[in-house]
Amino acid sequence: QVQLVESGGGLVQPGGSLRLSCSASRTSVSAYAMGWYRQAPGKQRELVATIISDGRTNYADSVKGRFTIARDNAQNTVRLQMNSLKPEDTAVYYCTCTYSPVGRYYWGQGTQVTVSS
């Protein structure tokens, strides 16, 4: 079983920045993909950003140009730098990873991000 531990959420004013971090407990093998999803109240969970072990990234249109995802393959950690935050970015952010293109996805417990003045 793989555990993901997230940190870095909190309350920030519109236009501010936050950085989320996530560490996977299994480090003997580099994760194939790591990423972040979010879920706002009353809405479905949605993709924020993902990064493959070769460095390829994918972002939701709503965060392009504002969020940056990065990872450390050796440590199986992933970070999400969030700039120019908007109230609509308010959600619980979940870290996820998989060790194979067809393998199961593991999920963190979620960290709350609130953007409000």
Rosetta blueprint (number, residue, H / E / L):
1 Q L
2 V L
3 Q L
4 L E
5 V E
6 E E
7 S E
8 G L
9 G L
10 G E
11 L E
12 V E
13 Q L
14 P L
15 G L
16 G L
17 S L
18 L E
19 R E
20 L E
21 S E
22 C E
23 S E
24 A E
25 S L
26 R L
27 T L
28 S L
29 V L
30 S L
31 A L
32 Y L
33 A E
34 M E
35 G E
36 W E
37 Y E
38 R E
39 Q E
40 A L
41 P L
42 G L
43 K L
44 Q L
45 R L
46 E E
47 L E
48 V E
49 A E
50 T E
51 I E
52 I E
53 S L
54 D L
55 G L
56 R L
57 T E
58 N E
59 Y E
60 A L
61 D L
62 S L
63 V L
64 K L
65 G L
66 R L
67 F E
68 T E
69 I E
70 A E
71 R E
72 D E
73 N L
74 A L
75 Q L
76 N L
77 T E
78 V E
79 R E
80 L E
81 Q E
82 M E
83 N L
84 S L
85 L L
86 K L
87 P H
88 E H
89 D H
90 T L
91 A E
92 V E
93 Y E
94 Y E
95 C E
96 T E
97 C E
98 T E
99 Y L
100 S L
101 P L
102 V L
103 G L
104 R L
105 Y L
106 Y E
107 W E
108 G L
109 Q L
110 G L
111 T E
112 Q E
113 V E
114 T E
115 V E
116 S L
117 S L
